[in-house]
């Protein structure tokens, strides 16, 4: 794949190539793919904890608790969950903040999601605030494209068809 692409589009193309080839980073067997997923969970752990820790310290005033499952595996697949829970959230009976890495038993490769996330806050009034939204906009657009491919097929992405033709 072209190294001149932005990281998030290069990641999407790697993901779509996995769909096309039935692999995950050249791994073919479920066992090999789960080994890679276990490493992914290790790599993500400090960043998931950092993201949740920042919210805990800044917005929850340090009252929260970060919980992490590590990699778990059963007949449904493999996953890892990081969550941030705090007294007011528990008292209100609502779900904690969740970051969920999962590799479903029937999936070709793993995915990342939040809880029931659908909406992002949008309070942008300055150029600096708009620029700060770039990473969120990229992630939303990438997730939307991923879901469109999931509804149809990787061949709806011209870059995948062009790459395969070469």
SULRACOR-V29137 format. One record per residue. N is the residue number from 1. SS is DSSP state (H for helix, E for strand, L for the rest). PSI is psi in degrees with one decimal (* if undefined). BURIAL is 1 if it has 9 or more other C-alpha atoms within 8 Angstrom, else 0. Layout:
N_SS_PSI_BURIAL ; N_SS_PSI_BURIAL
//
This chain:
1_L_154.6_0 ; 2_L_119.7_0 ; 3_L_-13.3_0 ; 4_L_-5.6_0 ; 5_L_152.4_0 ; 6_L_149.3_0 ; 7_H_-40.7_0 ; 8_H_-32.1_1 ; 9_H_-34.3_1 ; 10_H_-39.8_1 ; 11_H_-41.7_0 ; 12_H_-44.0_1 ; 13_H_-38.3_1 ; 14_H_-41.5_1 ; 15_H_-46.0_1 ; 16_H_-35.2_1 ; 17_H_-37.5_1 ; 18_H_-43.4_1 ; 19_H_-45.8_1 ; 20_H_-45.0_0 ; 21_H_-10.7_0 ; 22_L_24.7_0 ; 23_L_176.4_1 ; 24_E_105.7_1 ; 25_L_47.5_0 ; 26_L_-3.1_0 ; 27_E_139.8_0 ; 28_L_-46.8_1 ; 29_L_154.2_0 ; 30_H_-40.9_0 ; 31_H_-45.6_0 ; 32_H_-41.9_1 ; 33_H_-38.7_1 ; 34_H_-33.8_1 ; 35_H_-43.3_0 ; 36_H_-41.2_0 ; 37_H_-40.3_1 ; 38_H_-40.7_1 ; 39_H_-40.4_0 ; 40_H_-43.9_0 ; 41_H_-43.5_1 ; 42_H_-41.9_0 ; 43_H_-37.4_0 ; 44_H_-27.9_0 ; 45_H_-52.9_0 ; 46_H_-30.4_0 ; 47_H_-38.6_0 ; 48_H_-44.2_1 ; 49_H_-37.9_1 ; 50_H_-48.2_0 ; 51_H_-45.6_0 ; 52_H_-37.3_1 ; 53_H_-37.1_1 ; 54_H_-42.6_1 ; 55_H_-42.4_1 ; 56_H_-49.6_1 ; 57_H_-44.3_1 ; 58_H_-41.5_0 ; 59_L_-30.4_0 ; 60_L_3.4_1 ; 61_L_36.0_0 ; 62_L_12.4_0 ; 63_L_-7.3_1 ; 64_L_171.0_1 ; 65_E_128.9_0 ; 66_E_128.0_1 ; 67_E_139.2_1 ; 68_E_134.2_0 ; 69_L_-22.2_0 ; 70_L_-179.3_0 ; 71_L_133.4_1 ; 72_E_150.7_0 ; 73_E_136.8_0 ; 74_E_-166.8_0 ; 75_L_-24.1_0 ; 76_L_-15.1_0 ; 77_E_-152.9_1 ; 78_E_150.2_1 ; 79_E_172.0_1 ; 80_E_139.3_1 ; 81_E_133.9_1 ; 82_E_131.3_1 ; 83_E_154.6_1 ; 84_E_117.7_1 ; 85_E_151.4_1 ; 86_L_160.5_1 ; 87_H_-47.3_0 ; 88_H_-36.9_0 ; 89_H_-46.2_1 ; 90_H_-44.1_1 ; 91_H_-32.3_0 ; 92_H_-10.4_0 ; 93_L_28.5_0 ; 94_L_162.4_0 ; 95_L_150.8_0 ; 96_L_174.2_1 ; 97_E_130.5_1 ; 98_E_134.2_1 ; 99_E_124.9_1 ; 100_E_114.2_1 ; 101_E_128.5_1 ; 102_E_150.0_1 ; 103_E_85.8_1 ; 104_E_149.5_1 ; 105_L_-32.9_0 ; 106_L_5.7_0 ; 107_L_152.4_0 ; 108_L_-25.6_1 ; 109_L_165.4_1 ; 110_L_167.2_1 ; 111_E_166.1_0 ; 112_E_139.3_0 ; 113_E_168.1_0 ; 114_L_-154.1_1 ; 115_L_-130.0_0 ; 116_L_46.8_0 ; 117_L_129.7_0 ; 118_L_-29.8_0 ; 119_L_141.9_0 ; 120_L_144.6_0 ; 121_L_144.7_0 ; 122_L_90.3_0 ; 123_L_78.9_0 ; 124_L_121.8_0 ; 125_L_-6.8_0 ; 126_L_164.6_0 ; 127_H_-41.5_0 ; 128_H_-40.9_0 ; 129_H_-39.4_1 ; 130_H_-44.2_1 ; 131_H_-36.3_0 ; 132_H_-19.9_0 ; 133_L_-8.2_0 ; 134_H_-46.1_0 ; 135_H_-39.5_0 ; 136_H_-42.6_0 ; 137_H_-40.5_0 ; 138_H_-45.3_1 ; 139_H_-39.8_1 ; 140_H_-47.6_0 ; 141_H_-42.2_0 ; 142_H_-42.7_1 ; 143_H_-40.4_0 ; 144_H_-45.9_0 ; 145_H_-41.6_0 ; 146_H_-45.0_1 ; 147_H_-34.9_0 ; 148_H_-43.7_0 ; 149_H_-40.0_1 ; 150_H_-36.4_0 ; 151_H_-29.4_0 ; 152_L_-91.8_0 ; 153_L_154.6_0 ; 154_H_-21.1_1 ; 155_H_-7.4_0 ; 156_H_-2.3_0 ; 157_L_108.9_0 ; 158_H_-37.2_0 ; 159_H_-31.2_0 ; 160_H_-40.2_1 ; 161_H_-43.5_1 ; 162_H_-44.4_0 ; 163_H_-41.5_0 ; 164_H_-28.5_0 ; 165_H_-20.8_0 ; 166_L_*_0
//
